[in-house]
Amino acid sequence: MRKARNRGLLPIGRVSRAHGVRGALEIFLYSGNPEVLSSVQVVVLGGAGKAGADKEYEVKRVRPKREKRLILELVGLEDRTSAELLKGCEVLCRVDDLPELEPDEFYWFEIEGFAVVDLSGNSLGVVKGCLETGGHDLIVCEGETGEFLVPLVADIVKEIRKEEEVIVVDPPPGLIEANAL
């Protein structure tokens, strides 16, 4: 994923299958937020040697299907046979095309690599990623004791300093040790 991001691209999903006979694709989204494609006008389908992959496509139409799935129609992809060849391709978008966020919001990829510290400034680890759960999201961190999870809730995550690449947390006693994976 970092390799794609270094090219200014962000993986947002994977082609599950062809949809219909006119070249539409069913996409499984990595995030449960289909609005991520609302302002995206171009996607790249990455697919290690697959015909039609590793190519930019103009987005013709996006429509929701069900949770974490949507139908994507692309300019130049006009028939089912061509669409079927793209099954398994990763769908990437330009980071610059993502919708603008409010000042207190962030995309998960933006905090990967951030230092995680407690209220006293003691290092607890580094953010490796995030997990979406039914209740609240979790930050996956790597520390001295291995991986641990931090609930992304205001009672625990006190501050995210984007400029400094630091997340300040106030974990309850035993959270980090009990959560170590």
C-alpha positions as CSV (number, residue, x, y, z in Angstrom):
1,M,0.0,0.0,0.0
2,R,2.8,2.4,0.8
3,K,4.3,1.9,-2.7
4,A,1.0,3.0,-4.3
5,R,0.7,6.0,-1.9
6,N,4.3,7.0,-2.9
7,R,2.9,7.5,-6.4
8,G,0.0,9.6,-5.0
9,L,-2.5,6.7,-5.1
10,L,-4.6,5.2,-2.4
11,P,-6.1,1.7,-2.6
12,I,-9.8,2.1,-1.9
13,G,-11.2,-1.3,-2.9
14,R,-11.0,-4.4,-5.0
15,V,-13.0,-5.6,-8.1
16,S,-15.2,-8.4,-6.9
17,R,-16.8,-9.3,-10.2
18,A,-18.4,-8.0,-13.4
19,H,-21.9,-6.5,-13.0
20,G,-24.4,-6.7,-15.8
21,V,-23.5,-6.9,-19.5
22,R,-22.3,-3.3,-20.1
23,G,-18.9,-3.5,-18.4
24,A,-19.8,-2.3,-14.9
25,L,-17.7,-3.6,-12.0
26,E,-18.8,-4.6,-8.5
27,I,-16.3,-3.2,-6.0
28,F,-15.6,-4.3,-2.5
29,L,-14.6,-1.2,-0.5
30,Y,-11.8,-1.4,2.1
31,S,-13.7,1.3,4.0
32,G,-17.4,1.2,4.7
33,N,-17.7,4.7,3.3
34,P,-19.0,4.8,-0.3
35,E,-18.8,8.6,-0.3
36,V,-15.0,8.2,-0.8
37,L,-15.7,7.9,-4.5
38,S,-18.1,10.9,-4.7
39,S,-15.5,13.4,-5.9
40,V,-13.2,10.9,-7.6
41,Q,-13.1,11.4,-11.4
42,V,-10.3,9.0,-12.3
43,V,-9.3,5.6,-10.8
44,V,-6.4,3.3,-11.5
45,L,-7.0,-0.5,-11.6
46,G,-3.9,-2.2,-10.4
47,G,-3.6,-5.8,-11.4
48,A,-0.2,-7.4,-12.0
49,G,-0.3,-8.2,-15.7
50,K,-4.1,-8.5,-16.1
51,A,-5.4,-7.1,-19.4
52,G,-6.8,-3.6,-18.9
53,A,-5.2,-3.2,-15.5
54,D,-2.5,-0.8,-14.4
55,K,-4.4,1.8,-16.4
56,E,-6.3,5.0,-15.6
57,Y,-10.0,5.0,-16.2
58,E,-12.4,8.0,-16.1
59,V,-15.3,7.3,-13.7
60,K,-18.6,7.4,-15.6
61,R,-21.0,6.5,-12.7
62,V,-20.9,5.2,-9.2
63,R,-23.9,3.7,-7.3
64,P,-24.2,1.9,-4.0
65,K,-25.1,-1.8,-4.0
66,R,-25.0,-2.8,-0.3
67,E,-22.7,-2.3,2.7
68,K,-19.1,-2.0,1.6
69,R,-20.0,-2.7,-2.1
70,L,-20.8,-0.4,-5.0
71,I,-21.2,-0.6,-8.7
72,L,-18.5,1.3,-10.7
73,E,-18.9,2.2,-14.4
74,L,-15.8,3.4,-16.2
75,V,-15.3,5.1,-19.6
76,G,-13.8,2.7,-22.1
77,L,-15.0,-0.4,-20.3
78,E,-18.1,-1.3,-22.3
79,D,-18.7,-5.1,-22.1
80,R,-18.9,-7.9,-19.6
81,T,-16.0,-9.8,-21.1
82,S,-13.6,-6.9,-20.5
83,A,-15.0,-6.4,-17.0
84,E,-14.5,-10.0,-16.1
85,L,-10.8,-9.8,-16.9
86,L,-10.5,-7.2,-14.1
87,K,-11.7,-9.4,-11.3
88,G,-9.3,-9.1,-8.4
89,C,-7.8,-5.8,-9.5
90,E,-7.2,-3.2,-6.8
91,V,-9.0,0.1,-7.3
92,L,-6.9,3.1,-6.5
93,C,-7.6,6.8,-6.5
94,R,-5.5,9.9,-6.4
95,V,-5.1,11.1,-2.9
96,D,-5.6,14.7,-4.2
97,D,-9.1,13.6,-5.5
98,L,-10.4,12.5,-2.1
99,P,-13.2,14.7,-0.6
100,E,-12.1,17.6,1.6
101,L,-12.5,16.8,5.3
102,E,-13.3,19.0,8.3
103,P,-10.3,20.2,10.3
104,D,-10.9,17.6,13.0
105,E,-11.3,14.7,10.6
106,F,-8.7,12.5,8.9
107,Y,-8.3,9.6,6.6
108,W,-6.8,6.5,8.2
109,F,-3.8,6.4,5.9
110,E,-2.9,9.9,7.1
111,I,-2.0,8.6,10.6
112,E,0.0,5.5,9.7
113,G,3.5,5.9,11.1
114,F,2.4,8.5,13.7
115,A,4.0,8.2,17.1
116,V,1.6,7.2,19.9
117,V,2.4,8.8,23.3
118,D,0.7,9.0,26.7
119,L,-0.3,12.2,28.4
120,S,3.3,12.5,29.8
121,G,4.8,12.2,26.4
122,N,6.1,8.7,27.0
123,S,6.3,6.7,23.7
124,L,3.9,3.8,23.5
125,G,4.5,2.8,19.9
126,V,3.7,3.7,16.3
127,V,0.5,3.5,14.3
128,K,0.5,0.6,11.8
129,G,-3.1,1.0,10.6
130,C,-6.8,1.1,11.6
131,L,-9.6,-1.4,11.9
132,E,-13.3,-0.7,11.4
133,T,-15.5,-2.4,13.9
134,G,-19.2,-2.3,14.6
135,G,-18.9,-0.1,17.6
136,H,-15.9,2.1,17.2
137,D,-12.8,2.1,15.1
138,L,-9.5,0.9,16.5
139,I,-5.9,2.1,15.9
140,V,-3.5,-0.8,15.4
141,C,-0.1,0.1,17.1
142,E,3.3,-1.5,17.3
143,G,5.1,-1.1,20.6
144,E,7.8,-2.7,22.7
145,T,5.4,-5.5,23.7
146,G,4.2,-6.1,20.2
147,E,0.9,-5.0,18.5
148,F,-1.8,-3.5,20.6
149,L,-5.2,-1.9,19.8
150,V,-6.4,1.5,20.9
151,P,-10.1,2.4,20.7
152,L,-10.5,5.5,18.6
153,V,-12.8,7.2,21.1
154,A,-12.5,10.7,22.8
155,D,-12.1,9.2,26.3
156,I,-8.8,7.6,25.2
157,V,-7.5,9.4,22.1
158,K,-7.0,12.9,23.5
159,E,-5.3,14.6,20.6
160,I,-4.1,14.0,17.0
161,R,-1.4,16.4,16.0
162,K,-1.1,16.0,12.3
163,E,1.8,18.5,11.9
164,E,3.9,16.7,14.5
165,E,2.7,13.2,13.5
166,V,1.8,12.4,17.1
167,I,-1.3,10.9,18.7
168,V,-1.8,11.5,22.4
169,V,-3.7,8.9,24.3
170,D,-4.8,8.4,27.9
171,P,-5.3,4.6,28.1
172,P,-7.0,3.1,31.1
173,P,-4.7,1.0,33.2
174,G,-3.9,-2.4,31.5
175,L,-5.4,-1.5,28.1
176,I,-2.1,-1.8,26.2
177,E,-0.9,-4.9,28.0
178,A,-4.4,-6.6,27.8
179,N,-4.7,-5.7,24.1
180,A,-1.3,-6.9,23.0
181,L,-1.7,-9.2,20.0
